[in-house]
């Protein structure tokens, strides 16, 4: 009887090989963006109905600069020069405060590249925006009760584009600001900046609460120099991003009271955007990664979500009716002409410009890490479906929060993209998922992080100075 041959162990890739793989992914990213720009230009020349002059971004080509330019360069230089090292050594509370202030400075400086008026004060005032509707809301209960009746277009009292395209919570935020004496475009834009910048706190807090303290520190500079800050300071989606991230942080950070508060925020987020039903994937990932009181946190969070849904329903707005009507409204507009065959892949190019070039290499490493965790889990290959599901929390914890949260966000983005309900403008619409995709940047090698971070900053500066972004 002959002995079976010995199976050689698969050699682990060396750091050099992993670095080359990252550069190959970067080359693919560059090629994808270039293809989206070239094909978009050709389709626009043929009148294909992209409704995006600088496709794949919803913007127009207009090279410009203003007094925000030196401020943005200065912030980027500060983060690159000593911020990366400081993120590793600073006391936690000081780091979060400094990270938040730096994120605010970065976002404001990018907005001011377009000037105070065009970059901030008048960004949220066009006819398609929420502030157009604020003076028309004299009675909040009546607005909520009659909201769905005004979603469809081509009727005398139809909501404007952005208001119709979202549940009433989005409009409510700006109505509440107006009632507090903070009406007008400048106050609304500053609110979006100040709330949106909190992702530089919420995402690291979530990672640390789930046991990934080093990853939390590594990710923070990437959240500060987020290229998507170009749109955080120019659209309500920046505010939405902050609300979602805070809800997930509360879900991760403590006991039942914290989870219930997180559920309230996530329930309200459902009434900011219909697409935030996909945030459920991130919430599930957070709960799986928790090591204690998982079921208590789940029940508390569900109670919080249910309370918000019940409140809106009692006021006369039923989420499902709104969603059904908004899909119909969606195809009453440009979506009926925007070609799915282009946007289904060009959306990814837009996401890369919003999340930055570090996204692809970071996600590649996340996929490799997740595959390794699955292979290392004892008996998962032979186990049945129930056993695999039971083993999922252990596998997720072995992969690590940075990996699991990034892949959950990637799955949410894939669902949104394939649905056909996100054709164009995803550079701002997907911001609430982009910040969690960047959790994977913690997997980038420490010696290379400053270079990847520089790429993030250059991307933001290039987009903001070459294009005139539209909210």
HUHUZI-V110584 format. One record per backbone hydrogen bond with DSSP energy under -0.5 kcal/mol. NH is the residue of the N-H (numbers start at 1). CO is the residue of the C=O. E is the energy in kcal/mol with one decimal. If there is no record, write none. Layout:
BEGIN
NH|CO|E ; NH|CO|E
END
This chain:
BEGIN
8|6|-0.6 ; 18|14|-2.5 ; 19|15|-2.4 ; 20|16|-2.3 ; 21|17|-2.2 ; 22|18|-2.0 ; 23|19|-1.9 ; 24|20|-2.1 ; 25|21|-2.1 ; 26|22|-2.3 ; 27|23|-2.1 ; 28|24|-1.9 ; 29|25|-2.3 ; 30|26|-2.5 ; 31|27|-2.3 ; 32|28|-2.5 ; 33|29|-2.6 ; 34|30|-2.6 ; 35|31|-2.6 ; 36|32|-2.4 ; 37|33|-2.3 ; 38|34|-2.7 ; 39|35|-2.9 ; 40|36|-1.9 ; 41|37|-2.3 ; 42|38|-2.3 ; 43|39|-2.7 ; 44|40|-2.5 ; 45|41|-2.1 ; 46|42|-1.4 ; 47|44|-1.2 ; 48|43|-2.6 ; 54|57|-0.6 ; 54|59|-1.5 ; 55|52|-1.7 ; 57|54|-2.0 ; 59|57|-1.6 ; 60|468|-1.4 ; 62|60|-0.6 ; 62|466|-2.2 ; 64|465|-2.6 ; 68|112|-1.1 ; 69|66|-2.1 ; 71|67|-0.6 ; 72|68|-2.5 ; 73|69|-2.3 ; 74|70|-2.3 ; 75|71|-2.4 ; 76|72|-2.5 ; 77|73|-2.5 ; 78|74|-2.3 ; 79|75|-2.4 ; 80|76|-2.5 ; 81|77|-2.7 ; 82|78|-2.2 ; 83|78|-1.4 ; 84|79|-1.3 ; 86|82|-2.4 ; 87|83|-2.2 ; 88|84|-0.7 ; 88|85|-0.9 ; 89|85|-1.0 ; 89|86|-0.5 ; 90|86|-2.8 ; 95|91|-2.9 ; 96|92|-2.4 ; 97|93|-2.1 ; 98|94|-2.8 ; 99|95|-2.9 ; 100|96|-2.4 ; 101|97|-2.3 ; 102|98|-2.3 ; 103|99|-2.3 ; 104|100|-2.4 ; 105|101|-2.4 ; 106|102|-2.6 ; 107|103|-2.5 ; 108|104|-2.8 ; 109|105|-2.5 ; 110|106|-2.1 ; 111|107|-2.2 ; 112|108|-2.4 ; 113|110|-1.0 ; 114|111|-1.5 ; 115|112|-1.3 ; 119|115|-2.0 ; 120|116|-1.7 ; 121|116|-2.3 ; 122|117|-2.9 ; 123|120|-1.3 ; 124|120|-0.5 ; 125|122|-0.9 ; 129|126|-1.9 ; 131|124|-0.9 ; 132|129|-0.8 ; 133|130|-1.9 ; 134|130|-0.9 ; 135|131|-0.6 ; 136|133|-1.4 ; 137|134|-1.8 ; 138|136|-1.1 ; 143|139|-2.3 ; 144|140|-2.5 ; 145|141|-2.4 ; 146|142|-2.0 ; 147|144|-1.0 ; 150|147|-1.7 ; 151|148|-1.3 ; 158|155|-1.8 ; 159|150|-2.8 ; 162|128|-2.4 ; 164|160|-3.0 ; 165|161|-1.7 ; 166|163|-1.1 ; 169|271|-1.5 ; 170|167|-1.2 ; 170|271|-0.8 ; 171|167|-0.5 ; 172|168|-2.6 ; 173|169|-1.8 ; 174|170|-1.0 ; 175|171|-2.0 ; 176|172|-3.1 ; 177|173|-2.1 ; 178|174|-1.9 ; 179|175|-2.4 ; 180|176|-1.6 ; 181|178|-1.5 ; 182|177|-3.0 ; 188|184|-1.9 ; 189|185|-2.7 ; 190|186|-2.5 ; 191|187|-2.1 ; 192|188|-2.0 ; 193|189|-2.2 ; 194|190|-3.0 ; 195|191|-2.4 ; 196|192|-2.5 ; 197|193|-2.3 ; 198|195|-1.3 ; 199|196|-1.5 ; 200|197|-1.8 ; 201|198|-1.9 ; 202|198|-3.0 ; 203|199|-1.8 ; 205|201|-2.4 ; 206|202|-2.2 ; 207|203|-2.3 ; 208|204|-2.7 ; 209|205|-2.5 ; 210|206|-1.5 ; 211|208|-1.8 ; 212|207|-2.8 ; 216|212|-2.1 ; 217|213|-1.7 ; 218|214|-2.2 ; 219|215|-2.4 ; 220|216|-1.3 ; 221|217|-0.6 ; 222|219|-0.9 ; 223|219|-1.5 ; 224|220|-2.0 ; 225|221|-2.4 ; 226|223|-0.9 ; 228|354|-1.5 ; 229|226|-2.0 ; 230|227|-2.0 ; 231|228|-1.8 ; 232|228|-1.6 ; 233|229|-1.7 ; 234|231|-1.1 ; 235|231|-1.0 ; 238|235|-1.4 ; 240|236|-2.1 ; 241|237|-2.2 ; 242|238|-1.7 ; 243|239|-2.0 ; 244|240|-2.4 ; 245|241|-2.3 ; 246|242|-2.2 ; 247|243|-2.2 ; 248|244|-2.1 ; 249|245|-2.2 ; 250|246|-2.3 ; 251|247|-1.7 ; 252|248|-1.5 ; 253|249|-2.0 ; 254|250|-0.8 ; 259|255|-2.4 ; 260|256|-2.7 ; 261|257|-2.2 ; 262|258|-2.5 ; 263|259|-2.5 ; 264|260|-2.1 ; 265|261|-2.2 ; 266|262|-2.7 ; 267|263|-2.6 ; 268|264|-2.2 ; 269|265|-2.5 ; 270|266|-1.6 ; 271|267|-0.5 ; 271|268|-1.3 ; 272|269|-2.0 ; 273|269|-1.7 ; 276|273|-1.4 ; 277|274|-1.4 ; 278|275|-1.8 ; 279|276|-1.1 ; 280|277|-1.3 ; 281|278|-1.6 ; 282|278|-0.6 ; 283|279|-2.5 ; 284|280|-2.5 ; 285|281|-1.9 ; 286|282|-2.4 ; 287|283|-2.3 ; 288|284|-2.4 ; 289|285|-2.0 ; 290|286|-1.1 ; 297|293|-2.3 ; 298|294|-2.2 ; 299|295|-2.5 ; 300|296|-2.4 ; 301|297|-2.7 ; 302|298|-2.6 ; 303|299|-2.1 ; 304|300|-1.9 ; 305|301|-2.6 ; 306|302|-2.8 ; 307|303|-2.1 ; 308|304|-1.7 ; 309|305|-2.5 ; 310|306|-2.9 ; 311|307|-2.0 ; 312|308|-2.4 ; 313|309|-2.5 ; 314|310|-2.7 ; 315|311|-1.5 ; 316|312|-0.5 ; 316|313|-1.2 ; 317|312|-2.6 ; 318|316|-0.6 ; 319|317|-0.6 ; 322|318|-2.0 ; 323|319|-2.6 ; 324|320|-2.5 ; 325|321|-2.1 ; 326|322|-2.4 ; 327|323|-1.9 ; 328|324|-1.2 ; 329|325|-2.5 ; 330|326|-2.4 ; 331|327|-1.4 ; 332|329|-1.3 ; 333|329|-0.6 ; 333|330|-0.9 ; 335|330|-0.8 ; 336|333|-1.4 ; 337|334|-1.8 ; 338|334|-2.4 ; 342|339|-0.9 ; 343|339|-2.2 ; 344|340|-2.6 ; 345|342|-1.1 ; 346|342|-2.5 ; 347|343|-2.2 ; 348|345|-0.6 ; 349|345|-1.0 ; 350|346|-2.2 ; 351|347|-2.4 ; 352|348|-2.1 ; 353|349|-1.6 ; 354|350|-1.3 ; 355|351|-3.4 ; 356|352|-2.1 ; 359|356|-1.8 ; 361|357|-0.7 ; 362|358|-2.0 ; 363|359|-2.9 ; 364|360|-2.4 ; 365|361|-2.0 ; 366|362|-1.9 ; 367|363|-2.6 ; 368|364|-2.1 ; 369|365|-2.5 ; 370|366|-2.6 ; 371|367|-2.5 ; 372|368|-2.2 ; 373|369|-2.1 ; 374|370|-2.1 ; 375|371|-2.4 ; 376|372|-2.1 ; 377|373|-1.1 ; 380|377|-1.3 ; 383|379|-1.3 ; 388|384|-2.3 ; 389|385|-2.2 ; 390|386|-2.2 ; 391|387|-1.9 ; 392|388|-0.8 ; 392|389|-0.7 ; 395|391|-2.3 ; 396|392|-3.0 ; 397|393|-2.5 ; 398|394|-1.9 ; 399|395|-2.2 ; 400|396|-2.3 ; 404|400|-2.4 ; 405|401|-2.7 ; 406|402|-1.4 ; 407|403|-2.4 ; 408|404|-2.4 ; 409|405|-2.2 ; 410|406|-2.1 ; 411|407|-2.2 ; 412|408|-2.0 ; 413|409|-2.4 ; 414|410|-2.4 ; 415|411|-2.1 ; 416|412|-2.2 ; 417|413|-2.7 ; 418|414|-2.6 ; 419|415|-1.4 ; 420|416|-0.5 ; 420|417|-1.2 ; 421|416|-0.6 ; 424|422|-0.9 ; 428|425|-1.3 ; 429|425|-1.9 ; 430|426|-2.3 ; 431|428|-1.3 ; 433|430|-1.4 ; 434|430|-2.4 ; 435|431|-1.8 ; 436|433|-0.6 ; 437|433|-1.9 ; 438|434|-1.7 ; 439|436|-1.3 ; 440|437|-1.7 ; 441|438|-1.7 ; 442|439|-1.5 ; 443|440|-2.2 ; 444|441|-1.4 ; 448|445|-1.6 ; 449|445|-1.0 ; 449|446|-0.6 ; 450|446|-0.5 ; 452|448|-2.1 ; 453|449|-2.8 ; 454|450|-2.1 ; 455|451|-1.9 ; 456|452|-1.7 ; 457|453|-2.2 ; 458|454|-2.7 ; 459|455|-2.1 ; 460|456|-2.1 ; 461|457|-2.5 ; 462|458|-2.7 ; 463|459|-2.5 ; 464|460|-2.5 ; 465|461|-1.9 ; 466|462|-2.1 ; 467|463|-2.0 ; 468|60|-3.1 ; 469|467|-0.8 ; 470|58|-1.6
END
